[in-house]
Each structure stands twice: as C-alpha cells, then as structure tokens.
Amino acid sequence: MESIVGYLTAAAQAAGGFIPWSAELEAAGRYGLSHREIEAAALKAGLVPARYARNIGTIGLEGQRALHRARVLVAGCGGLGGNVIEGLARLGVGSVVAVDPDAFDESNMNRQLLCTVESLGRPKAEEAARRVAQVNPAAIVTAVRARLGPDNADELLAACDLAIDALDSVSARVCLSEAAARRGIPFIHAAVAGWYGQASVQAPGSALVAGLYAGAGADGADRGEETRLGNQSYGPAFAAALEVAAACAILCGQGSGLSGRLLTWDLKAGSSAGFDL
Amino acid sequence: MQIAVKLFATLRDGRFESAPIELPIGALVSDAIEAAGVPPKDAAVVFVNGRHAEPGRPLSPGDAVAIFPPVGGG
C-alpha cells in the first residue's frame, strides 16, 4: 500500500492543489488514522487540506502548521466563546479547551452561536465540541463543564499556548489573566455590553488585565453595564472576531497590535478609540 | 487650569460627550471624574492623554481625560 503522504499528494494533485475532504475520508478508512493525524501528515509534507485554501494567502503554510500544533483555552462558551470557538475551528487551530459551567437557556438565543432550539438545556462546553466536530473534524475540543476559578485555572491552562477570555465576570477574568501570566502565555481579553465593548492582548507575564480592572469591583460589583444593557447578536460577534484575529496573528508568529493596548468601540456610533495600557 | 474630559459609552447618557472642565492646579484624576458628575464606581477605566491612569494621578493643564464605565459581559 502506498504511504499516506503518497496518497495525499496524489489526491491533492488530482484536485488541483489542495486535499479534498473526500480524500481525507478515504485516507481515514484506508490508513486507520484520525482526521487530526491525517492533517498533521499533510501539513508536514507541505500539503494543505482544501478547507484551508483561503487561509494560506494570509498566514502561509507555516502559519497553518502553527495553528494545527496550537492548544488554546477558551474560557466561556456563551456569546463570545461560541463565536471564538467557531472561528478557531474554521482557522484550523488543532486543539481547543472549552470551559463553561452552564447549560443553554432561552435568554442565550439572541446572541450565542451555539444556542439553538435543539441545544436548549444542554451543557455549553459539550455543544462547543459537537459544533467543532461538524465544522472541522481535524480539530479536537476538550469540553470542561466547570466554573473557571483559582482552584482550576492553572490546571486548565496546562499545555495551552494561549488563553482567550470569553468570560462574563471580572473576578474570573482577572483570575485567568493571572494564571496565564504565571504560565507565561498571552491572554486575549474582550468584554461587551450593548453597543459597547473593549478588547486587548496581555503579553506573557504581564498584569495588564488585573490593572485594567483594578478600578472595578471596588463596590463588590463583579459585572458591568451589561447587567443593564444586556448583549445583542452584534456585540459578542464583533468582539469575538477581534479575539480570533489576535489569536491567529499571535499563533502564526505575526504578533498582534492589540498587545499592551485597549481598543474600545461603540457599534451604534460606528466609532472606536485605542489607548495604551 | 483647564482640562478636556471625554466620556464614553453609557457615561454620556444625561451628561456630555466631551467638554472642557476647569479645575484647580494640583487636581487629580479623581477630581476630574467628580467634576464631570460621574460617580467614582462608574469610572472603571480612565486614560490621560491616551495612557491608562489611576484616580490618584495629578493632572496638568491641557490634559485630555477619557473615562469609561465598567464593561464585563461575554
């Protein structure tokens, strides 16, 4: 039997350059490999699955390889998290740890990508894994149904290259940002409320997010204006896109201009402002 | 001395977007927040001349102070 690389090379050539999904399916059966293993063999040999055809112009083969190798923690699988996980899976991030203690309820329906009439009542983290299996079977999701806090943050971050904030409380955010700093990995922050939002990248070892929220919580409040304004479909999707773009740039070694800066926006006014932290 | 205060997001409701504010020499960021009519707990993040600043930071004439409410949703 020809080698897996020989098979994939022939399949890519026959399809005009990229490996079609049909050949991945065939290879999985023929060689008894997972889609993740097939993708690893392909990228190592310089072959690109067709699902990434539109990635390469921006991130290149090396970028695609880096994404495949990456393990990213996404804390929260709600409004931000659902969109973030979807974006990471479509990019080709190889491994995602999806953390959320909750199950979907009807108030999530207006904005949370993974909330559907079918998923009502189901655990959010497990729905994230189900969705990724449909979108990109080469990506692995470890679903963790737990509340992120001081007792588990370090353990959850083990072996992760990057952490993404999709949380909805100040205390959990600061806790995860500090754990990311201890581990020496970047932490991508975003938060939303109605038309408004903010995003930033905390560089490895930095205390940026703790400093950003140092003025909050003094009155015991663990949340912000979202308790009054709620969140609608556009806010989390917009913020999640910024987070995924920053993750892509960082993992591909291109660096993010959000590092050490806070970008704020007003989606009704169509305005944004950036500040140094 | 005169400084420029710019309010963001919900802090504009019933107040202003940007306004010059007169403060005594030696005034602090916290004085600018008070003069803008923003309760201290609502001034979650403040920037002076584009850089993150604490409430106890002294201001200089012509400083631009940007004040944001707490945003924490996900």
Interface residues (C-beta under 8 A of the other chain):
Chain A: G76 G78 G79 L80 G81 D165 A166 L167 D168 S169 V170 R173 A190 A191 V192 A193 G194 W195 Y196 G197 Q198 G211 L212 Y213 A214 G215 A216 A218 D219 A221 D222 R223 G224 E225 E226 R228 L229 N231 G235 P236 L262 T264 D266 A273 F275 D276 L277
Chain B: F8 A9 T10 P40 K41 A43 A44 V45 V46 F47 G50 R51 H52 E54 P55 A66 F68 P69 P70 V71 G72 G73 G74
